[in-house]
């Protein structure tokens, strides 16, 4: 466990910017003027509380800059809506895309914020008709909304979840089409993909084995990184202040990053070798 003294800020993420891409990213900043690899994802790819997230581990093994472009709560819509970010990803020799959940995207039931995709900005009449007993007026986050809906009517929630998975597939396919280079999909979670979600809110939310496998042909491959042996609850090697301690339960441990780097290294080497042969 990596407690910092009370009052300190915990881990320094060296926030940086890349060209016209919106917002701050985990640094230190890498060079994007030559060959590099790009990593898209959420809080786990960012590596909150993790001194060396898996992109940094891969950088030392592959000898190429590994540009961490992860954003918390960013689904495919936020990525596609950022031309600067998409140009960075398109310029990479290869891209690793951590699979996001299916809750944080606009659909026929509700709309999400264009950048912070976990925030609900509009609820459509269709959702109100499907769940008339739920007062959604004061709900502002997708997790809160979906939790209330499932508690009220599990069977109707299953209908909603299936619709969200369908939208997720379409948006993810659009994202992959927008990236000209090879893309490796990364399942980074504390459990393997299942026929049905283990728990609806367990990240990546709402995804099933079937929707992931349906997306796989559109990418250069699907990599599964699941830490074993109870490692998912381990805070060894994390760096956080006392005020941040409770938040460590919401991110994957150091072991998950080590496993992701181990699983990704050989496929990335193959993609880089194939790219050199074509050049």
Buried (B, 14 or more C-beta within 10 A) or exposed (E): EBBBEEEEEBBEBEEBEBEEBBBEBBBEBBEBEEBBBBBBBBBBBBBBBBBBBBBBBBBEBBEBBBBBBBBBBBBBBBBBBBEBBBBBBEBBBBBBBBBBBBBBBBBEBBBBBBBBBBBBEEBBEBBEEBBEEBEBEEBEBBBBBBBBBBEEBEEBBEEBBEBBBEBBBEBBBEBBEEBEBBBBBBBBBBBEBEEEBEEBBBBBBBBBBBBBEBBEEBBBBBBBBBBEEEBBEBBEBBBBBEEBBEBBEEBBBBBBBBBBBBBBBEBBEBBBEEBEEEE
